[in-house]
Amino acid sequence: MNPEIMKLLDYLETLGVAHSAHIDTKDISFNPEFRKQCEQNVCGNYKKNWMCPPNVGDFAELKEKALQYKQGIVFQTVHQLEDSFDFEGMQEGMEEQNRILRTFLGWIEENSLITDFLSLGIGPCTVCSRCSILDGQECRLPDEAVASVESYGIDVTSLVKYYGIPYNNGINTVSYISLVLF
């Protein structure tokens, strides 16, 4: 494996990720049906965040944007929950996943490892404490904003399984996935 890719994967391990893999974007399955969860406003951010549907963009355009990149890194964190209804634990896990993603992206930029990349996280973009869309303004930090894997219609389950990463990691756990395409 390329030494630069190994460096990326090794750094992710130091951040505490449970699983990671170097991927080829041709192995990503896209399906517009995954965006229906967004349209159903399950998380309450539909039309309320620049990086969530419909504001993030059209499915076909996002798919084309993602496929401009040839490879990437997928990584997963696993978080223990008190029980399957531990919403607070799920939120804490999501925040930790997003913190790791931001740390990873900062390290990539700091070390000039990748100059052109697309990062996809979990849930709504949380770079700003309050999305400027709620105030009728343009995105304040478009170069730092992170869309979700779901908003791109990516079939995360098939992707992680293809690369040998378990989707479910045991009872009373929640697992989160992020992608960095380059």
C-alpha positions as CSV (number, residue, x, y, z in Angstrom):
1,M,0.0,0.0,0.0
2,N,1.1,3.5,-0.7
3,P,3.1,5.0,2.2
4,E,0.9,8.2,2.2
5,I,-2.2,6.1,2.5
6,M,-0.7,4.1,5.4
7,K,0.2,7.4,7.1
8,L,-3.5,8.5,6.8
9,L,-4.8,5.2,8.2
10,D,-2.2,5.2,11.0
11,Y,-3.1,8.7,12.1
12,L,-6.8,7.7,12.2
13,E,-5.9,4.9,14.5
14,T,-4.2,7.4,16.9
15,L,-7.5,9.3,17.0
16,G,-9.3,6.2,18.2
17,V,-11.2,5.0,15.2
18,A,-12.4,1.4,15.4
19,H,-12.1,0.7,11.7
20,S,-10.7,2.4,8.5
21,A,-10.0,1.5,4.9
22,H,-8.6,2.9,1.8
23,I,-11.4,2.8,-0.8
24,D,-11.9,3.2,-4.6
25,T,-14.8,5.5,-5.4
26,K,-16.0,3.0,-8.0
27,D,-17.0,0.8,-5.1
28,I,-19.5,3.4,-3.7
29,S,-23.2,2.7,-4.3
30,F,-25.3,5.8,-4.6
31,N,-29.1,5.7,-4.2
32,P,-31.4,8.7,-4.1
33,E,-33.7,6.7,-1.8
34,F,-31.3,7.3,1.1
35,R,-32.2,11.0,0.9
36,K,-35.8,10.2,1.7
37,Q,-34.8,10.0,5.3
38,C,-33.6,13.6,5.0
39,E,-36.8,14.6,3.3
40,Q,-38.8,12.9,6.1
41,N,-36.9,15.3,8.4
42,V,-36.0,12.5,10.8
43,C,-33.2,14.5,12.4
44,G,-35.0,17.9,12.2
45,N,-32.5,19.6,9.9
46,Y,-34.2,19.4,6.5
47,K,-34.1,22.9,5.0
48,K,-32.4,24.1,8.2
49,N,-28.7,23.6,7.3
50,W,-26.7,24.5,4.2
51,M,-25.2,21.0,4.1
52,C,-28.5,19.2,4.4
53,P,-31.0,18.6,1.7
54,P,-32.4,20.3,-0.2
55,N,-29.8,23.0,0.2
56,V,-26.7,20.8,-0.2
57,G,-27.6,20.2,-3.8
58,D,-29.3,17.9,-6.3
59,F,-28.6,14.1,-5.9
60,A,-27.2,13.7,-9.4
61,E,-24.9,16.7,-9.0
62,L,-23.6,15.5,-5.7
63,K,-23.0,12.0,-7.1
64,E,-21.0,13.5,-10.0
65,K,-19.0,15.7,-7.5
66,A,-18.1,12.7,-5.4
67,L,-17.1,10.6,-8.4
68,Q,-14.6,13.2,-9.5
69,Y,-12.4,11.8,-6.8
70,K,-10.8,8.4,-7.5
71,Q,-10.1,7.2,-4.0
72,G,-10.7,7.9,-0.3
73,I,-10.6,6.8,3.3
74,V,-13.7,5.5,5.1
75,F,-13.5,5.4,8.9
76,Q,-15.8,4.3,11.7
77,T,-16.1,5.0,15.4
78,V,-18.0,2.7,17.7
79,H,-19.6,4.1,20.9
80,Q,-21.0,2.2,23.8
81,L,-24.6,3.1,24.9
82,E,-26.3,2.5,28.2
83,D,-29.2,0.9,26.3
84,S,-30.8,1.0,22.8
85,F,-32.7,4.2,23.8
86,D,-29.7,6.1,25.0
87,F,-30.2,9.2,22.7
88,E,-27.7,11.3,24.7
89,G,-25.1,8.6,24.2
90,M,-25.9,8.6,20.4
91,Q,-25.5,12.4,20.2
92,E,-22.2,12.2,22.1
93,G,-21.0,9.6,19.7
94,M,-22.0,11.7,16.7
95,E,-20.2,14.7,18.2
96,E,-17.1,12.6,18.8
97,Q,-17.2,11.3,15.2
98,N,-17.4,14.8,13.9
99,R,-14.6,16.0,16.2
100,I,-12.4,13.2,14.9
101,L,-13.2,14.1,11.3
102,R,-12.3,17.8,11.9
103,T,-9.1,16.8,13.6
104,F,-8.2,14.5,10.7
105,L,-9.0,17.1,8.1
106,G,-6.9,19.7,10.0
107,W,-4.0,17.2,10.2
108,I,-4.2,16.5,6.4
109,E,-4.1,20.2,5.6
110,E,-1.3,20.9,8.2
111,N,0.8,18.1,6.7
112,S,-0.1,18.9,3.0
113,L,-1.0,15.3,2.4
114,I,-4.0,16.0,0.2
115,T,-4.8,19.3,-1.4
116,D,-8.1,18.5,-3.0
117,F,-10.6,16.5,-1.1
118,L,-14.3,16.1,-0.2
119,S,-15.2,15.3,3.4
120,L,-18.5,13.7,4.3
121,G,-19.5,13.3,7.9
122,I,-22.5,12.4,10.0
123,G,-25.7,14.4,10.4
124,P,-25.9,18.1,9.8
125,C,-22.9,20.3,9.4
126,T,-21.8,21.6,12.9
127,V,-18.9,23.8,11.9
128,C,-20.9,26.8,13.1
129,S,-22.9,26.7,16.3
130,R,-25.9,28.1,14.4
131,C,-26.3,27.6,10.6
132,S,-26.5,31.0,8.8
133,I,-29.4,29.6,6.7
134,L,-31.6,30.2,9.7
135,D,-30.9,33.9,9.5
136,G,-31.4,34.0,5.7
137,Q,-27.6,34.4,5.1
138,E,-25.1,32.5,2.9
139,C,-22.9,29.9,4.4
140,R,-20.2,31.6,6.5
141,L,-17.6,28.9,6.1
142,P,-18.2,27.1,2.8
143,D,-14.7,25.8,2.6
144,E,-15.0,24.2,6.1
145,A,-18.7,23.0,5.9
146,V,-19.2,19.3,5.9
147,A,-22.2,17.5,4.3
148,S,-23.4,14.1,5.5
149,V,-22.8,10.8,3.8
150,E,-26.5,10.4,3.7
151,S,-27.1,13.7,1.9
152,Y,-25.0,12.4,-1.0
153,G,-27.2,9.3,-1.1
154,I,-24.3,6.9,-0.3
155,D,-25.2,3.4,0.7
156,V,-22.9,3.2,3.7
157,T,-23.9,-0.3,4.7
158,S,-22.8,-1.9,1.4
159,L,-19.6,0.3,1.3
160,V,-18.4,-0.7,4.8
161,K,-19.3,-4.4,4.3
162,Y,-17.4,-4.4,0.9
163,Y,-14.3,-3.2,2.8
164,G,-14.7,-5.7,5.7
165,I,-15.9,-3.1,8.2
166,P,-18.8,-4.3,10.3
167,Y,-21.9,-2.1,10.1
168,N,-23.2,-3.3,13.5
169,N,-20.8,-3.6,16.3
170,G,-22.8,-5.3,19.1
171,I,-25.6,-4.7,21.4
172,N,-25.9,-1.3,23.0
173,T,-23.5,0.3,20.6
174,V,-23.8,2.9,17.8
175,S,-21.4,3.2,14.9
176,Y,-20.7,6.2,12.8
177,I,-19.0,6.5,9.4
178,S,-17.2,9.3,7.7
179,L,-15.6,9.6,4.2
180,V,-12.7,11.7,2.9
181,L,-12.5,11.4,-0.9
182,F,-9.5,12.6,-2.8
